[in-house]
Amino acid sequence: MSNLNVDFSKCGIEKNEYLKHFEVVEDVHIELIEKSKDSNEFVGWLDLPSKYFNSTEYKKIKECANKIQSDSDILLVIGIGGSYLGARAVIEALHSSVYSADKSKTKIIYVGNNLSPEYVNDVVQALGGKDFSINVISKSGTTTEPAIAFRIFRELLENKYGLNEARERIYVTTDGEKGALKHLAKTEKYQTFVIPDNVGGRFSVLTPVGLLPIAASGIDIDEIMKGAIASEKKYSDKSLENNECYQYAVIRNLLYEDGKSIEMLETFEPKVHFFIEWWKQLFGESEGKDGKGLFPAGAEFTTDLHSLGQYIQEGQRLMFETMLNFEEPNSDVTIGMDEDDLDKLNYLAGKQLSYVNKKAMEGTIKAHVDGGVPNILINVKQLTAETIGELIYFFEKACAMSAELLEVNPFNQPGVEKYKTNMFELLEKPGYKK
Ligand code: PA5
């Protein structure tokens, strides 16, 4: 049984309006299935959950994760963009919000996603006296940020453990054939995981890219895959009328045509902060091209109701919101009674904090919809490994459909190269002339 349903009743677009687009949706659906059979197309994620689950490599992920848990206090996850955000999204959603209270044996620290020396020095300090391993992730194997981080932290690892033991503590996730990282891994005989050719970075969380760090952090990856497989099945229906994933894709395009230029992914559960970051990258890099695309932004409530809330309510009418509603909390807090009631909160005594949070959500949706901000509500039964798996697949598929409807290629990111070329010229990298 699925744990997801989407409420479009407040999106401002009537059902008969969006269902008119059923033919084009069916065409794209068929095209995606055809492309997924071609290893040169980036549609390998489409049936990946059911294909990859329990494969030989999947089992190797679990074995390596167990080893990391047994010998490492910290796993350094080195990667950027699609080679990092998915793992972080899942890990932060499912572990304690307070780092020091987290009971997992192996803590995950992310590096190689920026070029800040201060950040690197902070991580070096945090590693002091701790046992650690490294999982370096890069599909191209040539991305500068993770390559520099790997050079720095590999040296630290080798100095601490010696060459041989360091080698046993390095896990490389990269292309099966190409790239400097692949070459390095082969030369040094590091344990290596392959990113399938036909799965692009931002669609790769359910490959070793995401699964190894997630498993090493102590999360049951079988549950994630179970959820993803449920979504793979549920959203395989080509009929727009029956497929909420495709309805979401169509509606966000209709809102875009209607003048909305920003989609805010929002939540009242701060643990999904990095899930929103992952979603921003997924849609931003997939759709923002050829002068088109909704700008994907995010907000966490109630925190941001005290900052962005004012703009959303009364600023330029250029956004709609997609809200992630986790229906049942994993734990709750009861508000106590205070005889003096000096803080005037006794009207809430005996109520659960989740109840107050829910009322805040209902009040927010009403205010925003009344203020001209259409709302799409994604109801998720609970925040669990299984539902995170369901959500990942839901958004991947919605993103591919949405970008195809927008007539842009969801699977490339030509714009990302521009800053790199400029940076390489400025750094005088061989082969790059000013
Ligand atoms: O989604 C993408 O393809 C990108 O965000 C990449 O993941 C990111 O640029 C990192 O690339 P690589 O894995 O090649 O280091």
Boltz pocket constraint, residues with backbone or C-beta under 6 A from the ligand:
constraints:
  - pocket:
      binder: B
      contacts: [[A, 80], [A, 81], [A, 82], [A, 83], [A, 137], [A, 138], [A, 139], [A, 140], [A, 141], [A, 142], [A, 143], [A, 146], [A, 200], [A, 201], [A, 202], [A, 203], [A, 285], [A, 413], [A, 416]]
      max_distance: 6.0
